[in-house]
Amino acid sequence: MSEDQLILQRKFPITSRHADFKSELRISSLINDYIQIAWQHAEELGLGYLHLKEQGLGWVLSRFTLNLDYLPKWPGEIEIKTWPKGMNRLFYLRDAEIFNEGKKFASITSAWLIFDINSKRPKVLYQDRPYLHSLADKHAIDEITPSLKTEGIPVESMEHEIRYNDIDVNLHLTTVRYLDFLLDSYDIEFIRKNPPKKLRVNFLKEVAFGDKTVLQRLENEKIHSFELSTPGKNAINFRAEITY
């Protein structure tokens, strides 16, 4: 396949439900759009949800980094350009550049796993398919999202029981709700005055319907760290880091 054939571009509207109180695109809505185009591209490449499901396999987003110059306003439109970027150990890498009115405002690099639905163990497949590696040197962000640690002074702790509006088709906490929880830990004035510049995320263990979670926020100057846990299961489920 040519480079053009390996890059998928798609436009997404910014509607009122995608916007926050500043009329800016929510980060969770932006990441949701990215996940949708990533899934669509995997389908077009013959590695999508339905193809893997037939083999008792599935995709899971494991890590990502988002770099932000700004968040565009409602009403409006964004365009996402994405491509597969090879492999690193067990991870299938994918990058994206995101535009508003022809101007790039965000970049993403992400790492995905193929896992066995029954055993929950990761699998390494399709590494011999050349189109997975053809754009390995084309970077939206020239790094791999690292394993995160929680560092800083604890400043906030928030409890939440996972309910209907939090879950996906597998009865697990959705990707975008993790991100909503991060910003819900702030007061409105902080969000008004402090635009995020960078977000790093590690998804560690699934969170299920009915789980009681605790989100802790720690601050170290302009870098805020987050850890979501389920104390009843003695598990750390998620870590994130926002740079302001």
ChimeraX attribute file (.defattr): number of C-alpha atoms within 10 A of each C-alpha:
attribute: neighborCount
match mode: 1-to-1
recipient: residues
	/A:1	8
	/A:2	9
	/A:3	12
	/A:4	9
	/A:5	10
	/A:6	19
	/A:7	16
	/A:8	18
	/A:9	16
	/A:10	14
	/A:11	15
	/A:12	14
	/A:13	13
	/A:14	21
	/A:15	14
	/A:16	15
	/A:17	11
	/A:18	18
	/A:19	20
	/A:20	14
	/A:21	11
	/A:22	11
	/A:23	17
	/A:24	18
	/A:25	25
	/A:26	22
	/A:27	21
	/A:28	20
	/A:29	18
	/A:30	19
	/A:31	17
	/A:32	15
	/A:33	18
	/A:34	23
	/A:35	15
	/A:36	12
	/A:37	22
	/A:38	22
	/A:39	15
	/A:40	15
	/A:41	20
	/A:42	17
	/A:43	15
	/A:44	12
	/A:45	14
	/A:46	11
	/A:47	18
	/A:48	17
	/A:49	15
	/A:50	13
	/A:51	14
	/A:52	18
	/A:53	14
	/A:54	9
	/A:55	10
	/A:56	13
	/A:57	20
	/A:58	21
	/A:59	20
	/A:60	13
	/A:61	18
	/A:62	19
	/A:63	25
	/A:64	23
	/A:65	24
	/A:66	24
	/A:67	19
	/A:68	18
	/A:69	13
	/A:70	14
	/A:71	19
	/A:72	19
	/A:73	20
	/A:74	18
	/A:75	14
	/A:76	15
	/A:77	16
	/A:78	22
	/A:79	20
	/A:80	23
	/A:81	19
	/A:82	24
	/A:83	29
	/A:84	26
	/A:85	25
	/A:86	21
	/A:87	17
	/A:88	10
	/A:89	6
	/A:90	14
	/A:91	20
	/A:92	23
	/A:93	22
	/A:94	23
	/A:95	27
	/A:96	25
	/A:97	22
	/A:98	23
	/A:99	17
	/A:100	17
	/A:101	11
	/A:102	9
	/A:103	10
	/A:104	16
	/A:105	17
	/A:106	22
	/A:107	22
	/A:108	24
	/A:109	25
	/A:110	24
	/A:111	23
	/A:112	17
	/A:113	19
	/A:114	22
	/A:115	18
	/A:116	17
	/A:117	15
	/A:118	8
	/A:119	9
	/A:120	11
	/A:121	11
	/A:122	17
	/A:123	14
	/A:124	13
	/A:125	10
	/A:126	10
	/A:127	12
	/A:128	8
	/A:129	10
	/A:130	11
	/A:131	20
	/A:132	20
	/A:133	16
	/A:134	17
	/A:135	19
	/A:136	16
	/A:137	10
	/A:138	14
	/A:139	17
	/A:140	21
	/A:141	18
	/A:142	11
	/A:143	10
	/A:144	15
	/A:145	18
	/A:146	12
	/A:147	13
	/A:148	17
	/A:149	13
	/A:150	17
	/A:151	16
	/A:152	15
	/A:153	13
	/A:154	15
	/A:155	11
	/A:156	13
	/A:157	14
	/A:158	14
	/A:159	14
	/A:160	13
	/A:161	13
	/A:162	19
	/A:163	15
	/A:164	11
	/A:165	10
	/A:166	18
	/A:167	19
	/A:168	13
	/A:169	7
	/A:170	9
	/A:171	16
	/A:172	18
	/A:173	22
	/A:174	18
	/A:175	18
	/A:176	17
	/A:177	14
	/A:178	21
	/A:179	18
	/A:180	14
	/A:181	17
	/A:182	21
	/A:183	16
	/A:184	12
	/A:185	16
	/A:186	12
	/A:187	9
	/A:188	11
	/A:189	8
	/A:190	10
	/A:191	14
	/A:192	10
	/A:193	8
	/A:194	11
	/A:195	14
	/A:196	19
	/A:197	16
	/A:198	18
	/A:199	21
	/A:200	22
	/A:201	25
	/A:202	22
	/A:203	20
	/A:204	17
	/A:205	14
	/A:206	14
	/A:207	26
	/A:208	20
	/A:209	17
	/A:210	15
	/A:211	18
	/A:212	17
	/A:213	22
	/A:214	17
	/A:215	22
	/A:216	20
	/A:217	25
	/A:218	19
	/A:219	18
	/A:220	12
	/A:221	10
	/A:222	12
	/A:223	16
	/A:224	21
	/A:225	26
	/A:226	27
	/A:227	22
	/A:228	26
	/A:229	23
	/A:230	22
	/A:231	12
	/A:232	9
	/A:233	11
	/A:234	8
	/A:235	15
	/A:236	19
	/A:237	17
	/A:238	22
	/A:239	24
	/A:240	25
	/A:241	24
	/A:242	20
	/A:243	17
	/A:244	13
